[in-house]
């Protein structure tokens, strides 16, 4: 198989971590007899510098002509970067929102898995001598507050900002079906997260999820308010299998889930449309404070590449080979700086730079 992959290296640590994911993909291709062709695509701050826009129409078309897109990270330091002196529609993150909408990437999948070897990096207290969890957050990605009407203006002499939260039943139904389909392949348990005690959109959300659930009698369904879910993720993440929720709630909860795995550098992500096309990226940001230092954790990006092999190309064995290589690398004691524990426990571990950790994972594919 030839894989035609668009590559958005982006800003900050983006080029460093994407390079490691590409290295792993090329090892997979050499082992399993595939080929890759890459198309470089500009988005984010680097696109602003080169083209004056965070995402051009030409870049969208280039992405559309690929089988999938692998992305690093975009953006910079909001306090110091000139990109954030521009109006919001011209800032780096606006490019990502536009790409998601243009390509119909409505379903964001963010798995959160705690490796036993990283239990000491998890900020949660140990449970019965140790804990582990394996959950996935299915986030609606093209609706809600991030895509609603918005404005800032003076009303009756008072500067006022408005963001509109809107969902229709079709948007809710398709993301709910995605979540239930995933649950059927996992633990057959879905927790739908909303704020139905306050928001009309959440009351519609709960109604449509209940309707979809009737088509999946094998799946156990529960509803949870978002504030309680945030608490439960800290208290007992083991209780969750599939969490499905709207855009902003999913953004916040998935970042929380990433940190209880030990580091946000561990959380992969897939954004899918109704075809096999997907955008694959780590859930973390561009970390401009460590850009160029070769110390970023590339694992989230490498695991995102594994998701690409599985969801876009249907290469289950190849995806598992990457995931197992990551597990073996961690089990063998190799760590990026963000995964290093403090104190005596660090003595038995081997700290690796970004490219070195990529090499260790390649060796185990």
Beta strands, then each sheet from edge to edge (+ up, - down):
strand 1: 2-10
strand 2: 35-40
strand 3: 68-73
strand 4: 107-113
strand 5: 134-140
strand 6: 150-155
strand 7: 158-163
strand 8: 189-194
strand 9: 220-225
strand 10: 242-245
strand 11: 270-272
strand 12: 278-281
strand 13: 334-335
strand 14: 350-351
sheet 1: 2+ 1+ 3+ 12+ 11- 4+ 5- 10- 8- 9-
sheet 2: 6+ 7-
sheet 3: 13+ 14+
end
